[in-house]
Amino acid sequence: MAGKKKTIIHVVGTGTIGEPLIGLLTHFGKDLGVDEVTFNKRTPLKTDRSKVVDLMRRGAKLSTEKEQFSGFEKLGIKPTFDTEEAINRATVVIDCTPSGAGLANKEKYYVKAAQAGGKAYIAQGSEFGFGKMYARGINDEALVPGEDKFIQVVSCNTHNLSALIKIFGTQGNTAPDNLVSADFVCMRRANDISQDDDFCASPEVGKHKDDQFGTHHARDAWHLYKTRGWDLKGLYSSALKLNTQFMHVVRFHVRVKKATSVDQLIKTIREDDRQALTFKKSSNQIFSFGRDHGFFGRILNQTIIPHETLSVSNGTDIRGFCFTSQDGNSLLSSVAGALWAIEPETYEKKIQCLKPFFFEEV
């Protein structure tokens, strides 16, 4: 009798999402039901050697293009697989490459691998059109076993907007008609603390490229909820970059039909364990909490709301600020999507091992 086939998750990229994702999968592999973790690193760099060596020490196996083997070996690192081999043997592939690369990889590798029996291929928020949009706790019921092999985990700010729509606008995803409109201003960090490029010297406003939605954040939130069959009205977002490397901040104005109050909103937030409250009002304090208490420095909550900024006028206009937990919310959805693809019946239970990294209060 043949033995059980290995469950293998392959991560493409070792950047701000890829690196902590590989660490999370290796650390919790047994609890998550993952037998093997492999990862792809395209370029052999001395500056990245320590990172790659430590991920391998944790148990992950390296893959790269065949022509790059000698470059890694010169750094004292021996890859286990070439890129295509690692993809083809994986149960699930999670692509964490920069914008546009995931779509290119889909055409080059993933469609063929899916036809050969791979269960799912997951890309991150910048890869619009890659597959069905997904955010944990927002549209899990929209995923169709055996059909949704290509999944796009929405961006960290879209996670945040969607969570605000859920808890404030649609009464916990139960009443879409309660939402009248939702307007968001995404005040984005310039770049991650791990990145040297693209820092801005002063606040820099972004364009409204979409006549209906403003920026991609509201557009993607609309498409995310559309997978549930909902056509949410009045979604709009604006974005600007701030000269900080800590966290994104969102200012929101959600208008609803059913009257509510600040106390009721706080109660609603507390009832959803993927959202967090805080008395802190600066991104450096919240970022520091994540560094000290999160996994790989990440808070996995979808949004962090300083509840003293919440305001309700006329009973139906909800305003306030919140912080986006960087790529922590995307990490959660990436793992949840992978486990769902492997075994839809058990993923909810298995992912509970990550519960210690969700905080009721930050």
C-alpha positions in Angstrom: 0.0 0.0 0.0 1.4 3.4 -1.0 2.2 5.8 1.8 0.4 9.2 2.2 1.6 11.8 -0.3 3.6 14.6 1.3 2.0 18.0 1.8 4.5 20.5 0.5 4.1 24.3 0.5 6.4 26.2 -1.8 7.0 30.0 -1.2 8.3 32.1 -4.1 10.3 35.1 -2.9 11.9 36.0 0.4 10.8 39.6 0.8 8.6 41.3 3.4 5.9 38.7 3.0 7.9 35.7 1.8 10.5 35.6 4.6 8.1 35.6 7.6 5.7 33.3 5.7 8.5 30.7 5.3 9.4 31.1 9.0 5.7 30.7 10.1 5.2 27.6 7.9 8.4 25.9 9.2 7.7 26.8 12.9 4.1 25.7 12.8 4.4 23.0 10.2 3.3 20.1 12.4 0.3 21.9 13.7 -0.7 23.1 10.2 -0.2 19.6 8.7 2.6 20.7 6.4 5.3 18.1 5.8 7.8 20.1 3.9 8.4 23.8 3.1 10.5 24.9 0.1 11.3 28.4 -1.1 12.6 30.1 -4.2 15.3 32.7 -4.2 16.2 34.1 -7.6 19.4 36.0 -7.0 22.5 34.9 -4.9 23.4 38.0 -2.9 25.9 38.3 0.0 23.6 40.6 1.8 20.8 37.9 1.8 23.1 35.0 2.6 22.4 35.2 6.4 18.6 35.2 5.7 18.7 32.2 3.4 21.0 30.2 5.7 18.7 30.8 8.7 15.5 29.8 6.7 17.3 26.6 5.8 18.4 26.1 9.4 14.7 26.3 10.3 14.0 23.4 7.9 13.0 25.0 4.6 14.7 23.8 1.4 16.0 26.2 -1.2 15.3 26.3 -4.9 16.6 28.6 -7.6 17.0 28.7 -11.4 19.6 26.1 -12.7 21.9 28.8 -13.9 22.0 30.3 -10.4 23.2 27.2 -8.6 26.9 28.0 -8.9 26.3 31.5 -7.6 24.6 30.2 -4.4 27.3 27.5 -4.1 30.0 30.2 -4.1 28.2 31.7 -1.2 28.4 28.4 0.6 24.7 27.6 0.1 23.6 24.4 -1.8 20.1 24.6 -3.4 18.0 21.4 -3.2 15.8 22.0 -6.2 15.6 24.0 -9.4 12.8 26.5 -9.7 10.5 24.4 -12.0 11.0 21.2 -10.1 10.1 22.8 -6.7 6.9 24.3 -8.2 5.9 21.0 -9.8 6.3 18.9 -6.7 4.5 21.4 -4.4 0.9 20.8 -3.1 0.4 24.6 -2.9 2.6 27.5 -4.2 2.4 30.9 -2.5 3.9 33.6 -4.8 5.3 36.6 -2.8 7.2 38.2 -5.6 7.1 41.9 -6.6 4.2 43.4 -8.6 3.7 41.7 -12.0 6.0 38.7 -11.4 3.2 36.6 -10.0 1.1 36.9 -13.2 4.2 36.1 -15.3 4.9 33.1 -13.1 1.3 31.9 -13.5 1.7 31.8 -17.3 5.1 30.4 -17.2 4.7 27.7 -14.5 1.5 27.6 -12.5 -1.1 26.8 -15.2 0.8 23.8 -16.3 1.5 22.7 -12.7 -2.2 23.0 -11.8 -3.1 20.8 -14.8 -0.7 18.3 -13.5 -2.4 18.1 -10.1 -1.2 21.0 -7.9 -4.0 22.1 -5.5 -3.6 25.9 -5.4 -1.5 28.8 -6.5 -1.7 31.9 -4.4 -0.5 35.4 -5.2 -0.4 38.7 -3.2 -2.4 41.9 -3.5 -0.6 43.6 -6.4 -1.4 40.7 -8.8 -4.9 41.9 -10.0 -6.5 39.3 -12.2 -4.4 36.4 -10.9 -7.4 34.5 -9.4 -10.3 34.8 -7.0 -9.8 37.5 -4.4 -9.6 36.3 -0.8 -9.3 37.6 2.7 -9.6 35.4 5.7 -12.9 35.9 7.5 -14.3 38.1 4.8 -15.2 35.7 2.0 -14.1 32.1 3.0 -17.5 30.8 1.9 -16.9 32.0 -1.7 -14.0 29.6 -2.2 -15.1 26.5 -4.2 -13.2 23.3 -3.5 -11.7 21.8 -6.7 -12.5 24.9 -8.7 -10.5 27.8 -7.2 -6.9 26.8 -7.9 -5.8 30.4 -8.4 -6.3 32.8 -5.5 -5.3 36.4 -5.0 -4.8 37.4 -1.4 -5.7 41.1 -1.3 -3.3 43.8 -0.1 -2.8 44.6 3.6 -4.7 47.9 3.2 -7.5 46.2 1.3 -7.7 43.7 4.2 -8.1 46.7 6.5 -10.8 48.4 4.4 -12.7 45.1 4.1 -12.6 44.5 7.8 -14.0 48.0 8.5 -16.7 47.4 6.0 -17.5 44.1 7.7 -17.6 45.3 11.3 -19.1 48.8 10.8 -20.9 48.7 7.5 -22.5 45.3 7.0 -23.0 44.2 10.7 -20.5 41.4 10.6 -21.1 40.4 7.0 -24.8 39.8 7.6 -26.4 43.0 6.2 -24.8 44.4 3.0 -27.8 46.7 2.4 -27.0 48.5 5.7 -23.9 50.1 4.0 -24.7 53.4 2.4 -21.1 54.5 1.6 -17.5 54.1 2.8 -14.7 56.6 2.1 -11.1 55.8 3.1 -7.8 57.7 3.1 -4.9 55.3 3.2 -1.8 57.0 4.6 0.8 54.5 3.5 4.4 54.0 4.9 6.9 55.0 2.2 8.7 51.6 2.3 9.4 48.7 4.7 12.2 49.0 7.3 13.9 46.2 5.4 14.0 48.2 2.2 16.5 51.0 1.1 14.7 52.1 -2.0 11.7 54.3 -2.7 11.7 56.2 0.6 10.0 59.6 0.2 11.3 62.8 1.7 7.9 64.3 2.5 4.2 63.4 2.2 3.4 62.4 -1.4 -0.2 62.3 -2.6 -1.4 59.6 -5.0 -3.6 59.8 -8.1 -7.2 58.8 -8.3 -6.8 56.4 -11.2 -10.3 54.9 -11.0 -13.3 57.1 -11.6 -15.6 54.9 -9.5 -13.3 53.7 -6.7 -10.4 56.2 -6.6 -7.5 53.8 -5.9 -7.1 50.1 -6.1 -7.9 49.7 -2.4 -11.6 50.3 -2.6 -11.7 48.7 -6.1 -10.2 45.5 -4.7 -12.5 45.6 -1.6 -15.5 45.8 -4.0 -14.2 42.8 -6.0 -13.6 40.9 -2.8 -17.2 41.3 -1.7 -18.4 40.6 -5.2 -17.2 37.0 -4.7 -20.1 36.8 -2.2 -22.5 38.1 -4.7 -22.7 41.6 -3.2 -22.5 44.8 -5.1 -21.5 47.2 -2.4 -22.3 50.9 -3.1 -20.3 54.0 -2.4 -16.8 52.6 -1.9 -14.0 55.1 -2.5 -10.4 55.4 -1.4 -7.6 57.8 -1.6 -3.9 57.2 -0.9 -0.8 59.1 0.0 2.7 58.1 1.1 4.2 59.4 4.3 7.9 59.7 5.1 7.9 56.8 7.6 8.8 53.1 7.5 6.5 52.0 10.3 2.9 51.4 9.5 0.0 52.4 7.2 -2.8 54.5 8.8 -6.3 54.7 7.5 -8.9 57.4 8.1 -12.4 56.2 7.4 -15.9 57.5 7.1 -18.6 54.8 6.9 -22.2 55.8 6.5 -24.9 53.2 7.4 -28.7 53.0 7.5 -29.2 51.5 11.0 -28.3 53.9 13.8 -25.4 52.9 16.1 -23.1 54.3 18.8 -19.5 54.3 19.7 -20.2 51.8 22.5 -21.9 49.4 20.1 -19.0 49.7 17.7 -16.5 48.8 20.3 -18.6 45.8 21.3 -18.6 44.7 17.7 -14.9 45.0 17.4 -14.3 43.0 20.6 -16.6 40.2 19.2 -14.4 39.7 16.2 -11.1 38.2 17.3 -9.3 39.2 14.0 -9.7 42.9 15.0 -7.8 44.7 17.8 -8.4 47.8 19.9 -5.7 50.0 21.3 -5.2 53.1 23.5 -2.0 53.8 21.5 -2.1 56.6 19.0 1.2 56.5 17.2 2.4 54.0 14.7 5.9 53.6 16.3 4.2 52.4 19.6 2.1 49.9 17.7 4.9 48.8 15.5 7.1 48.3 18.6 4.4 46.1 20.2 4.4 43.9 17.1 8.2 43.7 17.1 8.1 42.6 20.7 5.1 40.3 20.8 4.2 39.3 17.2 5.6 36.5 15.1 8.6 37.7 13.1 7.5 41.1 14.4 4.0 40.8 12.8 0.6 41.3 14.4 -1.8 39.1 12.5 -5.0 41.1 13.2 -6.6 42.6 10.2 -6.9 46.1 11.7 -5.9 47.9 14.9 -8.4 50.6 16.0 -7.5 53.3 18.5 -11.1 53.4 19.9 -10.7 56.9 21.4 -10.7 58.2 17.8 -14.1 56.6 17.0 -16.9 59.0 16.4 -20.6 58.6 15.4 -22.7 61.6 14.3 -26.4 61.4 13.5 -26.2 57.8 14.6 -25.2 56.8 11.1 -21.9 58.5 10.2 -19.0 56.5 11.6 -15.5 58.2 11.5 -12.2 57.3 12.9 -8.6 56.2 12.4 -7.0 52.8 12.4 -3.6 51.1 11.7 -2.9 48.4 9.2 -0.9 45.6 10.6 1.4 45.7 7.7 1.6 42.3 5.9 0.5 40.4 9.0 -3.1 40.2 7.8 -1.8 39.0 4.3 0.3 36.3 6.0 -2.8 35.0 7.8 -4.9 34.9 4.6 -2.0 33.2 2.7 -1.7 30.4 5.2 -5.5 30.1 5.5 -5.9 29.9 1.7 -3.1 27.3 1.4 -4.6 25.1 4.1 -8.1 25.5 2.6 -6.8 24.2 -0.7 -5.1 21.2 0.9 -8.1 20.2 3.1 -11.2 22.5 3.2 -12.8 20.5 6.0 -10.0 21.0 8.5 -8.3 24.3 7.7 -10.4 26.3 10.2 -9.2 24.0 13.1 -5.6 23.8 12.0 -5.1 27.6 11.7 -6.0 28.1 15.4 -2.4 27.4 16.3 -1.8 31.0 15.2 -4.3 32.4 17.7 -1.6 33.6 20.2 -0.5 36.2 17.6 -4.0 37.8 17.5 -4.5 40.5 20.1 -7.7 41.8 21.6 -5.7 44.9 22.7 -2.4 46.3 21.3 
